[in-house]
């Protein structure tokens, strides 16, 4: 059971994810954990989480951007800092650029998020 991020573009993609994490981010943290950045080369596929995804939560979210574009506007937005980060959704500083996240629903053993 694994979460994969795959770059199907011709440019390097910087990616971030968020997922339910009540044990670490409950209450003031907004119940969601957000992590980034993974820099993914064109054509590459990387493993970013090896837990049982369905046990973590049914909904996962991703953001990706490159020189060619970024995740389309959606209802989920987070101010991502420029450096690597690992924090709770509602506990953050103003050091980031607002980035949109796309929702993904876990329906099987693995989830591959393709950046196109």
C-alpha positions as CSV (number, residue, x, y, z in Angstrom):
1,X,0.0,0.0,0.0
2,X,1.9,3.0,-1.3
3,X,1.5,6.6,-2.4
4,X,3.4,7.4,-5.5
5,X,4.0,10.8,-7.3
6,X,4.6,10.6,-11.0
7,X,5.9,13.3,-13.3
8,X,4.3,12.9,-16.8
9,X,5.6,16.3,-18.0
10,X,8.7,17.4,-19.7
11,X,9.8,19.7,-16.8
12,X,10.9,19.0,-13.3
13,X,7.8,19.2,-10.9
14,X,7.9,20.4,-7.3
15,X,5.2,18.4,-5.4
16,X,3.5,18.6,-2.0
17,X,0.8,16.4,-0.4
18,X,-1.7,16.6,2.5
19,X,-3.6,13.9,4.3
20,X,-5.7,13.3,7.4
21,X,-3.6,13.0,10.5
22,X,-5.7,13.6,13.7
23,X,-3.1,12.0,16.0
24,X,-0.5,14.7,15.1
25,X,-2.6,17.5,13.7
26,X,-5.9,17.3,15.6
27,X,-7.6,20.3,17.2
28,X,-5.6,23.4,16.4
29,X,-3.8,21.7,13.5
30,X,-7.0,21.3,11.5
31,X,-6.7,17.5,11.4
32,X,-4.5,17.5,8.3
33,X,-0.8,17.1,7.7
34,X,0.9,18.8,4.8
35,X,4.4,18.0,3.4
36,X,6.6,19.2,0.6
37,X,8.7,19.5,-1.5
38,X,9.6,16.5,-3.6
39,X,11.4,17.6,-6.8
40,X,10.5,15.0,-9.5
41,X,12.4,14.7,-12.8
42,X,10.4,14.3,-16.0
43,X,9.3,10.7,-16.4
44,X,10.1,9.8,-12.8
45,X,7.9,8.1,-10.3
46,X,8.7,8.3,-6.6
47,X,7.3,6.7,-3.4
48,X,6.4,9.3,-0.8
49,X,4.3,7.2,1.7
50,X,4.3,3.4,2.3
51,X,1.6,3.2,5.0
52,X,-1.8,1.6,4.3
53,X,-3.4,4.6,2.6
54,X,-7.0,3.6,3.4
55,X,-6.0,3.5,7.1
56,X,-4.6,7.0,6.9
57,X,-7.6,8.4,5.2
58,X,-9.8,8.1,2.1
59,X,-8.9,11.5,0.8
60,X,-5.4,12.7,-0.2
61,X,-4.5,16.0,-1.8
62,X,-1.6,17.0,-4.0
63,X,-0.1,20.1,-5.5
64,X,2.5,20.3,-8.2
65,X,4.2,23.1,-10.1
66,X,6.9,23.6,-12.6
67,X,8.1,26.2,-15.1
68,X,5.3,24.9,-17.4
69,X,2.4,25.4,-15.0
70,X,0.8,24.3,-11.7
71,X,-2.2,22.6,-10.1
72,X,-5.5,24.2,-11.2
73,X,-7.4,26.4,-8.8
74,X,-9.6,24.4,-6.4
75,X,-11.3,24.7,-3.0
76,X,-8.1,23.6,-1.2
77,X,-5.4,26.1,-0.8
78,X,-2.3,26.2,1.5
79,X,0.5,28.8,1.8
80,X,3.5,26.5,1.1
81,X,7.0,27.9,2.1
82,X,9.8,27.8,-0.5
83,X,11.9,25.3,1.6
84,X,11.1,21.7,2.4
85,X,8.3,21.5,5.0
86,X,6.3,19.1,7.2
87,X,3.6,20.6,9.3
88,X,-0.1,20.7,10.3
89,X,-2.6,22.5,8.0
90,X,-3.6,25.2,10.4
91,X,-0.3,25.7,12.2
92,X,1.8,27.6,9.8
93,X,3.6,30.9,9.3
94,X,3.1,33.4,6.6
95,X,6.3,32.4,4.8
96,X,4.6,30.7,1.9
97,X,3.0,31.2,-1.5
98,X,-0.7,30.2,-1.7
99,X,-0.9,26.9,-3.6
100,X,-3.9,24.9,-4.7
101,X,-4.3,21.2,-3.9
102,X,-6.2,18.7,-5.9
103,X,-8.3,16.0,-4.1
104,X,-7.7,12.3,-4.7
105,X,-9.9,9.4,-3.4
106,X,-8.2,6.2,-2.4
107,X,-10.0,3.3,-4.0
108,X,-7.4,0.5,-4.0
109,X,-4.1,-0.6,-2.5
110,X,-1.9,2.0,-4.1
111,X,-2.5,5.5,-5.3
112,X,-0.4,7.1,-8.0
113,X,-0.8,10.8,-8.5
114,X,0.2,11.8,-12.0
115,X,1.3,15.3,-12.7
116,X,0.5,16.1,-16.4
